[in-house]
Amino acid sequence: MNKDFSKSLVVDLGVTHSLVGLSYFDGTVEILEEFETPENSDVCFKTLNEIISKFPGVFPLIVMGVPGSIEQYTVFC
């Protein structure tokens, strides 16, 4: 199996600590960045945008896991 066949950017947005990683076709994940989760949502999404911008490329999918309920929010314009 070619793990590079498909890659996705994944975000695990935690209450206090968050991760950004690269998920491969074989199910493995490479952690790219870790950061303390800002309490302010605008600051949080600005931080995510800055981190994800460090990894240019075309990702067919960006997956985000968040704790609890959220309202729809456009992160990447």
Jmol script that loads the backbone (N, CA, C; Angstrom):
load data "model"
ATOM      1  N   MET A   1       0.840  -1.173   0.000  1.00  0.00           N
ATOM      2  CA  MET A   1       0.000   0.000   0.000  1.00  0.00           C
ATOM      3  C   MET A   1       0.892   1.245   0.000  1.00  0.00           C
ATOM      4  N   ASN A   2       0.596   2.167  -0.864  1.00  0.00           N
ATOM      5  CA  ASN A   2       1.336   3.417  -0.947  1.00  0.00           C
ATOM      6  C   ASN A   2       0.681   4.440  -0.010  1.00  0.00           C
ATOM      7  N   LYS A   3       1.317   4.719   1.127  1.00  0.00           N
ATOM      8  CA  LYS A   3       0.714   5.618   2.112  1.00  0.00           C
ATOM      9  C   LYS A   3       0.568   7.041   1.583  1.00  0.00           C
ATOM     10  N   ASP A   4       1.375   7.423   0.595  1.00  0.00           N
ATOM     11  CA  ASP A   4       1.305   8.765   0.030  1.00  0.00           C
ATOM     12  C   ASP A   4       0.226   8.916  -1.041  1.00  0.00           C
ATOM     13  N   PHE A   5      -0.528   7.851  -1.302  1.00  0.00           N
ATOM     14  CA  PHE A   5      -1.576   7.897  -2.326  1.00  0.00           C
ATOM     15  C   PHE A   5      -2.560   9.031  -2.042  1.00  0.00           C
ATOM     16  N   SER A   6      -2.893   9.215  -0.783  1.00  0.00           N
ATOM     17  CA  SER A   6      -3.817  10.277  -0.388  1.00  0.00           C
ATOM     18  C   SER A   6      -3.389  10.830   0.961  1.00  0.00           C
ATOM     19  N   LYS A   7      -3.348  12.153   1.074  1.00  0.00           N
ATOM     20  CA  LYS A   7      -2.981  12.806   2.328  1.00  0.00           C
ATOM     21  C   LYS A   7      -4.077  13.798   2.699  1.00  0.00           C
ATOM     22  N   SER A   8      -4.298  13.945   3.981  1.00  0.00           N
ATOM     23  CA  SER A   8      -5.254  14.932   4.475  1.00  0.00           C
ATOM     24  C   SER A   8      -4.618  15.688   5.627  1.00  0.00           C
ATOM     25  N   LEU A   9      -4.954  16.938   5.736  1.00  0.00           N
ATOM     26  CA  LEU A   9      -4.533  17.731   6.878  1.00  0.00           C
ATOM     27  C   LEU A   9      -5.558  17.514   7.974  1.00  0.00           C
ATOM     28  N   VAL A  10      -5.100  17.210   9.184  1.00  0.00           N
ATOM     29  CA  VAL A  10      -6.012  16.966  10.299  1.00  0.00           C
ATOM     30  C   VAL A  10      -5.710  17.928  11.444  1.00  0.00           C
ATOM     31  N   VAL A  11      -6.767  18.379  12.101  1.00  0.00           N
ATOM     32  CA  VAL A  11      -6.650  19.281  13.241  1.00  0.00           C
ATOM     33  C   VAL A  11      -7.413  18.664  14.397  1.00  0.00           C
ATOM     34  N   ASP A  12      -6.743  18.497  15.528  1.00  0.00           N
ATOM     35  CA  ASP A  12      -7.393  18.050  16.755  1.00  0.00           C
ATOM     36  C   ASP A  12      -7.437  19.263  17.677  1.00  0.00           C
ATOM     37  N   LEU A  13      -8.580  19.931  17.688  1.00  0.00           N
ATOM     38  CA  LEU A  13      -8.740  21.144  18.474  1.00  0.00           C
ATOM     39  C   LEU A  13      -9.232  20.750  19.861  1.00  0.00           C
ATOM     40  N   GLY A  14      -8.345  20.814  20.831  1.00  0.00           N
ATOM     41  CA  GLY A  14      -8.688  20.426  22.189  1.00  0.00           C
ATOM     42  C   GLY A  14      -9.060  21.623  23.047  1.00  0.00           C
ATOM     43  N   VAL A  15      -9.549  21.363  24.227  1.00  0.00           N
ATOM     44  CA  VAL A  15      -9.954  22.428  25.132  1.00  0.00           C
ATOM     45  C   VAL A  15      -8.752  23.269  25.539  1.00  0.00           C
ATOM     46  N   THR A  16      -7.623  22.618  25.845  1.00  0.00           N
ATOM     47  CA  THR A  16      -6.434  23.349  26.287  1.00  0.00           C
ATOM     48  C   THR A  16      -5.227  23.162  25.382  1.00  0.00           C
ATOM     49  N   HIS A  17      -5.204  22.087  24.595  1.00  0.00           N
ATOM     50  CA  HIS A  17      -4.051  21.745  23.764  1.00  0.00           C
ATOM     51  C   HIS A  17      -4.551  21.255  22.406  1.00  0.00           C
ATOM     52  N   SER A  18      -3.914  21.700  21.334  1.00  0.00           N
ATOM     53  CA  SER A  18      -4.348  21.320  19.987  1.00  0.00           C
ATOM     54  C   SER A  18      -3.179  20.826  19.153  1.00  0.00           C
ATOM     55  N   LEU A  19      -3.512  20.058  18.115  1.00  0.00           N
ATOM     56  CA  LEU A  19      -2.515  19.473  17.213  1.00  0.00           C
ATOM     57  C   LEU A  19      -2.930  19.684  15.770  1.00  0.00           C
ATOM     58  N   VAL A  20      -1.945  19.838  14.901  1.00  0.00           N
ATOM     59  CA  VAL A  20      -2.160  19.841  13.459  1.00  0.00           C
ATOM     60  C   VAL A  20      -1.257  18.755  12.907  1.00  0.00           C
ATOM     61  N   GLY A  21      -1.818  17.883  12.067  1.00  0.00           N
ATOM     62  CA  GLY A  21      -1.031  16.777  11.542  1.00  0.00           C
ATOM     63  C   GLY A  21      -1.369  16.456  10.107  1.00  0.00           C
ATOM     64  N   LEU A  22      -0.648  15.501   9.590  1.00  0.00           N
ATOM     65  CA  LEU A  22      -0.843  15.013   8.239  1.00  0.00           C
ATOM     66  C   LEU A  22      -1.250  13.547   8.337  1.00  0.00           C
ATOM     67  N   SER A  23      -2.409  13.219   7.793  1.00  0.00           N
ATOM     68  CA  SER A  23      -2.926  11.855   7.829  1.00  0.00           C
ATOM     69  C   SER A  23      -2.662  11.209   6.474  1.00  0.00           C
ATOM     70  N   TYR A  24      -2.128   9.996   6.516  1.00  0.00           N
ATOM     71  CA  TYR A  24      -1.774   9.270   5.298  1.00  0.00           C
ATOM     72  C   TYR A  24      -2.804   8.185   4.977  1.00  0.00           C
ATOM     73  N   PHE A  25      -2.759   7.698   3.759  1.00  0.00           N
ATOM     74  CA  PHE A  25      -3.696   6.693   3.257  1.00  0.00           C
ATOM     75  C   PHE A  25      -3.694   5.419   4.094  1.00  0.00           C
ATOM     76  N   ASP A  26      -2.542   5.080   4.689  1.00  0.00           N
ATOM     77  CA  ASP A  26      -2.458   3.847   5.484  1.00  0.00           C
ATOM     78  C   ASP A  26      -2.948   4.029   6.923  1.00  0.00           C
ATOM     79  N   GLY A  27      -3.461   5.218   7.252  1.00  0.00           N
ATOM     80  CA  GLY A  27      -4.009   5.458   8.586  1.00  0.00           C
ATOM     81  C   GLY A  27      -3.027   6.070   9.576  1.00  0.00           C
ATOM     82  N   THR A  28      -1.781   6.240   9.192  1.00  0.00           N
ATOM     83  CA  THR A  28      -0.813   6.850  10.096  1.00  0.00           C
ATOM     84  C   THR A  28      -0.967   8.367  10.074  1.00  0.00           C
ATOM     85  N   VAL A  29      -0.539   8.998  11.166  1.00  0.00           N
ATOM     86  CA  VAL A  29      -0.614  10.446  11.283  1.00  0.00           C
ATOM     87  C   VAL A  29       0.742  10.971  11.731  1.00  0.00           C
ATOM     88  N   GLU A  30       1.205  12.028  11.075  1.00  0.00           N
ATOM     89  CA  GLU A  30       2.443  12.699  11.447  1.00  0.00           C
ATOM     90  C   GLU A  30       2.067  14.042  12.067  1.00  0.00           C
ATOM     91  N   ILE A  31       2.436  14.270  13.320  1.00  0.00           N
ATOM     92  CA  ILE A  31       2.151  15.531  13.991  1.00  0.00           C
ATOM     93  C   ILE A  31       3.088  16.604  13.428  1.00  0.00           C
ATOM     94  N   LEU A  32       2.511  17.701  12.944  1.00  0.00           N
ATOM     95  CA  LEU A  32       3.294  18.791  12.363  1.00  0.00           C
ATOM     96  C   LEU A  32       3.495  19.937  13.351  1.00  0.00           C
ATOM     97  N   GLU A  33       2.462  20.280  14.103  1.00  0.00           N
ATOM     98  CA  GLU A  33       2.510  21.394  15.048  1.00  0.00           C
ATOM     99  C   GLU A  33       1.636  21.080  16.258  1.00  0.00           C
ATOM    100  N   GLU A  34       2.062  21.569  17.415  1.00  0.00           N
ATOM    101  CA  GLU A  34       1.267  21.499  18.638  1.00  0.00           C
ATOM    102  C   GLU A  34       1.219  22.898  19.223  1.00  0.00           C
ATOM    103  N   PHE A  35       0.078  23.261  19.827  1.00  0.00           N
ATOM    104  CA  PHE A  35      -0.035  24.582  20.436  1.00  0.00           C
ATOM    105  C   PHE A  35      -1.103  24.580  21.518  1.00  0.00           C
ATOM    106  N   GLU A  36      -0.974  25.523  22.439  1.00  0.00           N
ATOM    107  CA  GLU A  36      -1.988  25.702  23.463  1.00  0.00           C
ATOM    108  C   GLU A  36      -3.204  26.345  22.797  1.00  0.00           C
ATOM    109  N   THR A  37      -4.383  25.820  23.059  1.00  0.00           N
ATOM    110  CA  THR A  37      -5.599  26.329  22.436  1.00  0.00           C
ATOM    111  C   THR A  37      -5.973  27.688  23.028  1.00  0.00           C
ATOM    112  N   PRO A  38      -6.024  28.734  22.188  1.00  0.00           N
ATOM    113  CA  PRO A  38      -6.454  30.045  22.691  1.00  0.00           C
ATOM    114  C   PRO A  38      -7.917  30.005  23.141  1.00  0.00           C
ATOM    115  N   GLU A  39      -8.247  30.782  24.153  1.00  0.00           N
ATOM    116  CA  GLU A  39      -9.629  30.818  24.645  1.00  0.00           C
ATOM    117  C   GLU A  39     -10.548  31.568  23.683  1.00  0.00           C
ATOM    118  N   ASN A  40     -10.022  32.539  22.948  1.00  0.00           N
ATOM    119  CA  ASN A  40     -10.801  33.340  22.022  1.00  0.00           C
ATOM    120  C   ASN A  40     -10.862  32.632  20.670  1.00  0.00           C
ATOM    121  N   SER A  41     -12.064  32.430  20.124  1.00  0.00           N
ATOM    122  CA  SER A  41     -12.195  31.683  18.866  1.00  0.00           C
ATOM    123  C   SER A  41     -11.526  32.396  17.698  1.00  0.00           C
ATOM    124  N   ASP A  42     -11.603  33.738  17.654  1.00  0.00           N
ATOM    125  CA  ASP A  42     -10.948  34.458  16.553  1.00  0.00           C
ATOM    126  C   ASP A  42      -9.437  34.256  16.589  1.00  0.00           C
ATOM    127  N   VAL A  43      -8.854  34.297  17.784  1.00  0.00           N
ATOM    128  CA  VAL A  43      -7.411  34.071  17.939  1.00  0.00           C
ATOM    129  C   VAL A  43      -7.073  32.632  17.578  1.00  0.00           C
ATOM    130  N   CYS A  44      -7.938  31.713  17.971  1.00  0.00           N
ATOM    131  CA  CYS A  44      -7.716  30.289  17.684  1.00  0.00           C
ATOM    132  C   CYS A  44      -7.677  30.038  16.176  1.00  0.00           C
ATOM    133  N   PHE A  45      -8.658  30.561  15.438  1.00  0.00           N
ATOM    134  CA  PHE A  45      -8.696  30.331  14.002  1.00  0.00           C
ATOM    135  C   PHE A  45      -7.588  31.093  13.273  1.00  0.00           C
ATOM    136  N   LYS A  46      -7.171  32.229  13.800  1.00  0.00           N
ATOM    137  CA  LYS A  46      -6.025  32.950  13.226  1.00  0.00           C
ATOM    138  C   LYS A  46      -4.759  32.104  13.405  1.00  0.00           C
ATOM    139  N   THR A  47      -4.600  31.515  14.589  1.00  0.00           N
ATOM    140  CA  THR A  47      -3.457  30.645  14.861  1.00  0.00           C
ATOM    141  C   THR A  47      -3.456  29.453  13.914  1.00  0.00           C
ATOM    142  N   LEU A  48      -4.611  28.810  13.739  1.00  0.00           N
ATOM    143  CA  LEU A  48      -4.711  27.671  12.817  1.00  0.00           C
ATOM    144  C   LEU A  48      -4.364  28.088  11.389  1.00  0.00           C
ATOM    145  N   ASN A  49      -4.875  29.221  10.978  1.00  0.00           N
ATOM    146  CA  ASN A  49      -4.587  29.701   9.627  1.00  0.00           C
ATOM    147  C   ASN A  49      -3.088  29.914   9.428  1.00  0.00           C
ATOM    148  N   GLU A  50      -2.416  30.488  10.427  1.00  0.00           N
ATOM    149  CA  GLU A  50      -0.970  30.711  10.344  1.00  0.00           C
ATOM    150  C   GLU A  50      -0.209  29.392  10.272  1.00  0.00           C
ATOM    151  N   ILE A  51      -0.612  28.422  11.080  1.00  0.00           N
ATOM    152  CA  ILE A  51       0.068  27.119  11.091  1.00  0.00           C
ATOM    153  C   ILE A  51      -0.132  26.401   9.763  1.00  0.00           C
ATOM    154  N   ILE A  52      -1.369  26.340   9.294  1.00  0.00           N
ATOM    155  CA  ILE A  52      -1.667  25.605   8.059  1.00  0.00           C
ATOM    156  C   ILE A  52      -1.000  26.277   6.853  1.00  0.00           C
ATOM    157  N   SER A  53      -0.845  27.588   6.898  1.00  0.00           N
ATOM    158  CA  SER A  53      -0.179  28.312   5.807  1.00  0.00           C
ATOM    159  C   SER A  53       1.297  27.944   5.679  1.00  0.00           C
ATOM    160  N   LYS A  54       1.887  27.382   6.725  1.00  0.00           N
ATOM    161  CA  LYS A  54       3.287  26.955   6.676  1.00  0.00           C
ATOM    162  C   LYS A  54       3.489  25.723   5.801  1.00  0.00           C
ATOM    163  N   PHE A  55       2.404  25.033   5.489  1.00  0.00           N
ATOM    164  CA  PHE A  55       2.472  23.776   4.744  1.00  0.00           C
ATOM    165  C   PHE A  55       1.716  23.918   3.426  1.00  0.00           C
ATOM    166  N   PRO A  56       2.315  24.657   2.477  1.00  0.00           N
ATOM    167  CA  PRO A  56       1.611  24.871   1.212  1.00  0.00           C
ATOM    168  C   PRO A  56       1.442  23.561   0.454  1.00  0.00           C
ATOM    169  N   GLY A  57       0.386  23.473  -0.254  1.00  0.00           N
ATOM    170  CA  GLY A  57       0.095  22.278  -1.032  1.00  0.00           C
ATOM    171  C   GLY A  57      -1.403  22.146  -1.171  1.00  0.00           C
ATOM    172  N   VAL A  58      -1.800  21.253  -1.994  1.00  0.00           N
ATOM    173  CA  VAL A  58      -3.218  21.029  -2.215  1.00  0.00           C
ATOM    174  C   VAL A  58      -3.628  19.795  -1.424  1.00  0.00           C
ATOM    175  N   PHE A  59      -4.469  20.014  -0.428  1.00  0.00           N
ATOM    176  CA  PHE A  59      -4.989  18.905   0.359  1.00  0.00           C
ATOM    177  C   PHE A  59      -6.442  18.693  -0.043  1.00  0.00           C
ATOM    178  N   PRO A  60      -6.797  17.480  -0.459  1.00  0.00           N
ATOM    179  CA  PRO A  60      -8.177  17.246  -0.866  1.00  0.00           C
ATOM    180  C   PRO A  60      -9.152  17.337   0.310  1.00  0.00           C
ATOM    181  N   LEU A  61      -8.607  17.271   1.527  1.00  0.00           N
ATOM    182  CA  LEU A  61      -9.476  17.232   2.694  1.00  0.00           C
ATOM    183  C   LEU A  61      -8.747  17.809   3.900  1.00  0.00           C
ATOM    184  N   ILE A  62      -9.435  18.642   4.649  1.00  0.00           N
ATOM    185  CA  ILE A  62      -8.941  19.095   5.940  1.00  0.00           C
ATOM    186  C   ILE A  62      -9.977  18.664   6.963  1.00  0.00           C
ATOM    187  N   VAL A  63      -9.566  17.840   7.911  1.00  0.00           N
ATOM    188  CA  VAL A  63     -10.465  17.280   8.912  1.00  0.00           C
ATOM    189  C   VAL A  63     -10.183  17.961  10.240  1.00  0.00           C
ATOM    190  N   MET A  64     -11.262  18.408  10.926  1.00  0.00           N
ATOM    191  CA  MET A  64     -11.087  19.087  12.199  1.00  0.00           C
ATOM    192  C   MET A  64     -11.983  18.426  13.242  1.00  0.00           C
ATOM    193  N   GLY A  65     -11.361  18.016  14.344  1.00  0.00           N
ATOM    194  CA  GLY A  65     -12.105  17.493  15.483  1.00  0.00           C
ATOM    195  C   GLY A  65     -12.155  18.562  16.558  1.00  0.00           C
ATOM    196  N   VAL A  66     -13.341  18.814  17.091  1.00  0.00           N
ATOM    197  CA  VAL A  66     -13.501  19.845  18.120  1.00  0.00           C
ATOM    198  C   VAL A  66     -14.296  19.283  19.294  1.00  0.00           C
ATOM    199  N   PRO A  67     -14.007  19.768  20.512  1.00  0.00           N
ATOM    200  CA  PRO A  67     -14.774  19.306  21.666  1.00  0.00           C
ATOM    201  C   PRO A  67     -16.109  20.039  21.756  1.00  0.00           C
ATOM    202  N   GLY A  68     -17.193  19.320  22.008  1.00  0.00           N
ATOM    203  CA  GLY A  68     -18.493  19.950  22.220  1.00  0.00           C
ATOM    204  C   GLY A  68     -19.141  20.438  20.939  1.00  0.00           C
ATOM    205  N   SER A  69     -20.179  21.238  21.102  1.00  0.00           N
ATOM    206  CA  SER A  69     -20.935  21.792  19.972  1.00  0.00           C
ATOM    207  C   SER A  69     -20.308  23.091  19.505  1.00  0.00           C
ATOM    208  N   ILE A  70     -20.368  23.312  18.190  1.00  0.00           N
ATOM    209  CA  ILE A  70     -19.845  24.558  17.625  1.00  0.00           C
ATOM    210  C   ILE A  70     -20.835  25.101  16.616  1.00  0.00           C
ATOM    211  N   GLU A  71     -20.692  26.376  16.294  1.00  0.00           N
ATOM    212  CA  GLU A  71     -21.440  26.977  15.201  1.00  0.00           C
ATOM    213  C   GLU A  71     -20.549  26.921  13.969  1.00  0.00           C
ATOM    214  N   GLN A  72     -21.162  26.922  12.787  1.00  0.00           N
ATOM    215  CA  GLN A  72     -20.372  26.916  11.553  1.00  0.00           C
ATOM    216  C   GLN A  72     -19.517  28.164  11.502  1.00  0.00           C
ATOM    217  N   TYR A  73     -18.266  28.016  11.143  1.00  0.00           N
ATOM    218  CA  TYR A  73     -17.318  29.124  11.102  1.00  0.00           C
ATOM    219  C   TYR A  73     -16.421  28.926   9.908  1.00  0.00           C
ATOM    220  N   THR A  74     -16.330  29.912   9.058  1.00  0.00           N
ATOM    221  CA  THR A  74     -15.465  29.808   7.888  1.00  0.00           C
ATOM    222  C   THR A  74     -14.048  30.170   8.294  1.00  0.00           C
ATOM    223  N   VAL A  75     -13.155  29.180   8.222  1.00  0.00           N
ATOM    224  CA  VAL A  75     -11.783  29.377   8.644  1.00  0.00           C
ATOM    225  C   VAL A  75     -10.923  29.859   7.481  1.00  0.00           C
ATOM    226  N   PHE A  76     -11.063  29.207   6.348  1.00  0.00           N
ATOM    227  CA  PHE A  76     -10.176  29.487   5.217  1.00  0.00           C
ATOM    228  C   PHE A  76     -10.977  30.126   4.106  1.00  0.00           C
ATOM    229  N   CYS A  77     -10.681  31.368   3.815  1.00  0.00           N
ATOM    230  CA  CYS A  77     -11.420  32.097   2.772  1.00  0.00           C
ATOM    231  C   CYS A  77     -10.658  32.055   1.476  1.00  0.00           C
TER     232      CYS A  77
END
end "model"
wireframe off; spacefill off
backbone 0.3
color backbone group
